[in-house]
Amino acid sequence: MLRRGIIRRCALCGGKGAWYTGWYQKQDRCKTCGFKWERNQVGNSLGAMTMSVIITFLLILLTIAIGSILTYPEIAVVPVILVSIGIVAIVPGGLYPVFYTFWFGVDLAMNPPSDAELADAAAHKSGNA
């Protein structure tokens, strides 16, 4: 499930594009299996946002560490800051759909879909919803 999420596929069925019709445009259900991305759980989107923040901070920390090690003893502060600013500008917004589908895989691993959710998805897919 996590591997599927990293490549922006539905963590449940592996359907291409999952809920996304564009990079940021999301529909209610997976295009392939009909599973709803909003599972009526508090903090559904918060996990993806938190993952985005954590990955961004880790990349900034890595940039500072590598930049400091490579340029020691005369640490090149300006290039390290510029690269960090680039990370902050690109990573959270640019990779949010990837973080979202990956987080959905984590959520499904922690809270497997109920029979009612699977039945709802099957009904929607067959057009009976």
Buried (B, 14 or more C-beta within 10 A) or exposed (E): BBEBBEEBBBBBBBBBBBBBEEEEEEEEBBBBBBBBBEBEEEEBEEBBBEBBEEBBEEBBEEBBEEBBEEEEEEEEEEEBEEBBEEBBEEBBEEBBBBBBBBBBBBBBEEEEBEEEBBEBBBEBBEEEE
